[in-house]
Amino acid sequence: MAFEISAMEMDIIIKLLAATGFGLLIGVERELNKSAAGLKTFSIVCLGSALFTVAALSTGSATAVSGVISGIGFLGAAVVFRGPDKVSGLTTAALVWTTAAIGVATGFSLYYAAAAVTILVLVILIPIEYLEKRLIKKHRQ
């Protein structure tokens, strides 16, 4: 008896692999910036969101997607820290939320939208952060 994967199962596997890849791209940038959340966190958030979406589609229940949104809110809140002089972790929390949205989009087969948002996130993080460090922080001092 040969092991066969149906076309539907292959489609699901492709979605999950794509979501993992999108999350990894964002995670790499976070690792390079020594963020508390990195490769594993972002790839797992994106993968899990895609899986919930695929499961919701296959059962006909769209409520699972709203559960992803609520659950990610709690995870994002866990990375925000407030000190006496500053708040930190807001970018990481926003990235966790956006990465979950990328996973949901991938689960719905919106590959171009998911890829575009991943690229936009990296554009915001890399060149914009460079500008922020060089221009804005220098100006504040």
C-alpha positions as CSV (number, residue, x, y, z in Angstrom):
1,M,0.0,0.0,0.0
2,A,1.6,3.3,-1.1
3,F,1.4,6.4,0.9
4,E,-0.6,9.0,-1.1
5,I,-1.3,12.6,-0.3
6,S,-4.5,14.0,-1.6
7,A,-4.6,17.3,-3.5
8,M,-6.4,18.9,-0.6
9,E,-3.8,17.7,1.9
10,M,-1.0,19.0,-0.4
11,D,-2.7,22.4,-0.6
12,I,-2.8,22.5,3.2
13,I,0.8,21.5,3.5
14,I,1.8,24.2,1.0
15,K,-0.2,26.8,3.1
16,L,1.5,25.7,6.3
17,L,5.0,25.8,4.7
18,A,4.4,29.2,3.2
19,A,3.1,30.6,6.5
20,T,6.2,29.2,8.3
21,G,8.4,30.8,5.7
22,F,6.7,34.2,6.1
23,G,7.1,34.0,9.9
24,L,10.7,33.0,9.6
25,L,11.5,36.0,7.5
26,I,10.1,38.3,10.2
27,G,11.8,36.3,12.9
28,V,15.2,36.6,11.3
29,E,15.0,40.4,11.5
30,R,13.9,40.2,15.1
31,E,16.8,37.8,15.9
32,L,19.3,40.3,14.3
33,N,17.9,43.0,16.5
34,K,18.1,40.8,19.6
35,S,14.4,40.9,20.3
36,A,12.9,38.7,22.9
37,A,10.7,37.1,20.3
38,G,12.6,35.7,17.2
39,L,12.7,32.9,14.7
40,K,10.8,30.3,16.6
41,T,8.1,32.7,18.0
42,F,7.2,34.4,14.7
43,S,7.3,31.2,12.6
44,I,5.1,29.4,15.1
45,V,2.6,32.3,15.4
46,C,2.3,32.4,11.6
47,L,2.1,28.6,11.3
48,G,-0.5,28.3,14.1
49,S,-2.6,31.1,12.7
50,A,-2.6,29.4,9.2
51,L,-3.5,26.0,10.7
52,F,-6.5,27.5,12.7
53,T,-7.6,29.2,9.4
54,V,-7.3,26.0,7.4
55,A,-9.2,24.1,10.1
56,A,-11.9,26.8,10.1
57,L,-12.2,26.5,6.4
58,S,-12.5,22.7,6.4
59,T,-15.1,22.7,9.1
60,G,-17.0,25.7,7.8
61,S,-16.6,27.6,11.1
62,A,-15.2,31.1,10.6
63,T,-15.2,31.7,14.4
64,A,-11.8,30.0,14.7
65,V,-10.3,33.0,13.0
66,S,-11.7,35.4,15.6
67,G,-10.3,33.1,18.2
68,V,-6.8,33.6,16.7
69,I,-7.3,37.4,16.9
70,S,-8.2,37.2,20.6
71,G,-5.5,34.7,21.5
72,I,-2.8,36.8,19.8
73,G,-3.9,39.8,21.7
74,F,-3.0,38.0,24.9
75,L,0.3,36.9,23.5
76,G,1.1,40.4,22.3
77,A,0.2,41.9,25.7
78,A,2.7,39.5,27.3
79,V,5.6,41.1,25.5
80,V,4.8,44.7,26.4
81,F,6.7,46.0,29.5
82,R,6.1,49.3,31.2
83,G,9.0,50.8,33.2
84,P,9.1,54.1,35.1
85,D,10.6,56.0,32.1
86,K,9.5,54.0,29.0
87,V,7.4,51.3,27.5
88,S,9.1,48.5,25.6
89,G,7.9,45.6,23.5
90,L,5.3,47.5,21.5
91,T,7.0,46.8,18.1
92,T,7.2,43.1,19.1
93,A,3.5,43.0,20.1
94,A,2.5,44.7,16.8
95,L,4.7,42.2,14.9
96,V,3.1,39.2,16.7
97,W,-0.3,40.5,15.7
98,T,0.7,41.2,12.1
99,T,2.4,37.8,11.8
100,A,-0.8,36.2,12.9
101,A,-2.7,38.1,10.2
102,I,-0.2,36.9,7.7
103,G,-0.8,33.3,8.8
104,V,-4.6,33.8,8.5
105,A,-4.2,35.3,5.0
106,T,-2.0,32.3,4.0
107,G,-4.6,29.9,5.4
108,F,-7.1,31.6,3.1
109,S,-4.7,31.1,0.2
110,L,-4.1,34.9,-0.1
111,Y,-0.4,34.2,-0.8
112,Y,0.3,37.5,-2.6
113,A,-1.3,39.5,0.2
114,A,0.7,37.6,2.8
115,A,3.9,38.0,0.9
116,A,3.3,41.7,0.3
117,V,2.6,42.3,4.0
118,T,5.8,40.3,4.9
119,I,7.8,42.5,2.6
120,L,6.2,45.6,3.9
121,V,6.9,44.6,7.5
122,L,10.6,44.0,6.6
123,V,10.7,47.4,4.8
124,I,9.3,49.0,7.9
125,L,11.7,47.2,10.2
126,I,15.0,47.4,8.3
127,P,15.3,50.8,6.5
128,I,12.8,52.7,8.6
129,E,14.5,51.5,11.8
130,Y,17.9,52.6,10.4
131,L,16.4,56.0,9.7
132,E,14.9,56.1,13.1
133,K,18.2,55.3,14.8
134,R,20.2,57.7,12.7
135,L,17.9,60.7,12.3
136,I,15.2,60.8,14.9
137,K,17.2,59.6,17.9
138,K,20.1,61.8,17.0
139,H,17.6,64.7,16.8
140,R,16.1,63.9,20.2
141,Q,19.5,64.0,21.9
